[in-house]
């Protein structure tokens, strides 16, 4: 039996997702609150020095979740409808997002030079990036899910490049854990690599036309 969806259904999906992300990003601050509610007196300087790992883990995860939400928002701004497959891919995305506060606490407790902790944290990021890539791919495969005025603008290659970079970062974080989570700075290569892939794709038809004319 076909299931009819309305714009309100998409709004509820987006609102539920936004609320879950807001809760996850709020949970990041709880370990910081615990630092000043342990019944002991701390100076700001000693707190920042002694608990720098906790503050670093908070900063990394805040930026990570914020960046993931921006990507999710960008994709869903293109949509006017969704499919069941897209719904469950979105739930996978959410599951990884709400797991980040847990991996953040591990990062704060064990430090950024523990290869196992780094591997778990980055693996969660791979799931998050990959699940959103699935949502994009489903939307590209079925253009009717996209709003008419922006139809055809979604591309999956950016997300795929990010997944590949995260896989490389995962290996590096395990092989060279001394660098810690700073390997994530390699994600800044995602934009240039995506643009490079786009330029190469654009030149191929031109090259084929040139070969045909030469022959």
C-alpha positions in Angstrom: 0.0 0.0 0.0 1.6 3.3 -1.0 2.3 5.8 1.7 1.6 9.4 0.9 3.8 12.0 2.5 3.2 15.7 3.1 5.5 18.7 3.6 4.6 18.5 7.3 6.2 15.0 7.4 9.5 16.4 6.1 9.3 19.3 8.6 8.8 16.9 11.4 11.8 14.8 10.3 14.0 17.9 10.1 12.7 19.3 13.4 13.3 15.9 15.2 16.8 15.8 13.7 17.6 19.3 14.8 16.3 18.7 18.3 18.5 15.6 18.6 21.6 17.4 17.4 20.9 20.2 19.8 20.7 17.7 22.7 23.9 16.0 21.6 25.8 19.3 21.3 24.5 20.4 24.7 25.7 17.1 26.3 29.3 18.1 25.4 29.4 20.7 28.0 28.4 18.4 30.9 31.9 17.2 31.6 33.0 20.9 31.8 30.3 21.6 34.3 31.4 18.7 36.4 34.9 20.2 36.7 33.5 23.2 38.7 30.9 21.3 40.8 33.2 18.7 42.4 33.3 20.6 45.7 36.9 21.8 45.3 38.2 25.3 44.5 40.0 25.8 41.2 41.6 28.8 39.7 40.9 29.4 36.1 44.5 29.0 35.2 44.9 25.7 36.9 41.6 24.5 35.5 42.6 25.3 32.0 46.0 23.7 32.5 45.0 20.5 34.3 41.9 19.8 32.2 43.2 20.9 28.8 42.4 17.5 27.4 38.7 17.9 28.4 38.6 21.4 26.9 40.3 20.2 23.7 37.9 17.3 23.4 34.9 19.7 23.8 36.2 22.1 21.2 36.9 19.3 18.7 33.5 17.7 19.1 31.6 21.0 19.1 33.2 21.9 15.8 32.6 18.4 14.4 28.9 18.3 15.3 28.4 21.9 14.1 30.0 21.0 10.8 27.9 17.9 10.4 24.7 19.8 11.1 25.6 22.4 8.5 26.1 19.6 5.9 22.8 18.0 6.9 21.0 21.4 6.7 22.5 22.0 3.2 21.2 18.7 1.9 17.7 18.9 3.4 17.3 22.5 2.1 17.2 20.9 -1.4 14.5 18.5 -0.5 10.7 18.6 -0.8 10.1 15.0 0.0 11.9 11.9 1.4 11.8 8.1 0.9 11.8 5.3 3.5 15.5 4.6 2.7 16.3 8.2 3.2 14.5 8.2 6.6 16.5 5.3 7.9 19.8 6.7 6.5 18.9 9.8 8.5 18.4 7.7 11.6 21.8 6.2 11.1 23.2 9.7 10.8 21.5 10.6 14.1 22.7 7.5 15.9 26.3 8.5 15.1 25.7 12.1 16.2 24.3 11.2 19.6 27.2 8.8 20.1 29.7 11.7 19.8 29.4 12.9 23.4 30.4 9.4 24.6 33.5 9.3 22.3 34.2 12.9 23.4 34.3 11.7 27.1 36.7 8.9 26.1 38.9 11.4 24.3 39.0 13.6 27.4 39.7 10.7 29.8 42.2 8.7 27.7 43.8 11.6 25.7 44.3 12.2 22.0 47.3 9.9 21.7 45.4 6.7 22.4 45.0 4.9 19.0 42.0 2.9 20.1 40.1 6.0 21.2 41.1 7.9 18.1 40.0 5.0 15.9 36.6 4.9 17.6 36.1 8.7 17.3 37.0 8.8 13.7 35.0 5.7 12.9 31.9 7.5 14.2 32.7 10.4 11.9 32.9 8.0 9.0 29.5 6.6 9.8 28.1 10.2 10.0 29.6 11.3 6.8 28.8 8.1 5.0 25.1 8.1 6.1 24.6 11.7 4.8 26.3 10.6 1.6 23.6 7.9 1.3 20.9 10.5 1.8 22.4 12.7 -0.9 22.8 9.7 -3.3 19.1 8.8 -2.8 18.1 12.4 -3.5 20.2 12.5 -6.6 18.9 9.2 -7.8 15.3 10.4 -7.4 15.2 14.0 -8.5 11.4 14.2 -7.6 12.5 14.4 -4.0 14.3 17.7 -4.7 12.7 21.1 -4.8 12.2 22.1 -8.5 14.1 25.4 -8.2 17.3 23.7 -7.0 16.9 20.3 -8.7 20.2 19.0 -10.0 22.4 21.0 -7.7 23.1 18.2 -5.2 26.3 16.2 -5.8 27.6 13.2 -3.8 31.3 13.6 -4.8 32.0 16.0 -1.9 30.7 13.6 0.7 32.6 10.7 -0.9 35.8 12.6 -0.9 35.3 13.4 2.8 34.7 9.7 3.5 37.9 8.7 1.7 39.8 11.3 3.6 38.4 10.1 6.9 39.5 6.5 6.0 43.0 7.8 5.4 42.9 9.8 8.7 41.7 6.7 10.5 44.8 4.7 9.3 47.1 7.6 10.2 45.6 8.1 13.6 46.3 4.4 14.4 49.7 4.2 12.8 50.9 7.6 14.2 48.9 8.3 17.3 51.3 10.9 18.5 49.7 13.5 16.2 46.4 12.7 17.8 43.2 14.2 16.5 45.2 16.9 14.6 45.1 14.5 11.7 41.5 15.8 11.2 43.0 19.0 9.7 43.5 16.9 6.6 39.7 17.4 6.1 40.5 20.9 4.9 41.7 19.1 1.7 38.2 18.0 1.0 37.1 21.2 -0.8 40.2 21.4 -3.1 40.0 17.7 -3.9 36.3 17.9 -4.7 36.9 20.9 -7.0 39.8 19.0 -8.6 37.5 16.0 -9.3 34.9 18.3 -10.7 37.4 20.0 -13.1 38.7 16.6 -14.3 35.1 15.4 -14.9 34.3 18.6 -16.9 37.4 18.2 -19.1 36.8 14.6 -20.1 33.8 15.3 -22.5 35.9 18.1 -24.1 38.8 15.7 -24.6 36.5 13.1 -26.2 35.1 15.7 -28.5 38.6 16.7 -29.5 39.6 13.1 -30.2 36.5 12.7 -32.4 37.3 15.8 -34.4 40.9 14.7 -34.9 39.8 11.4 -36.2 
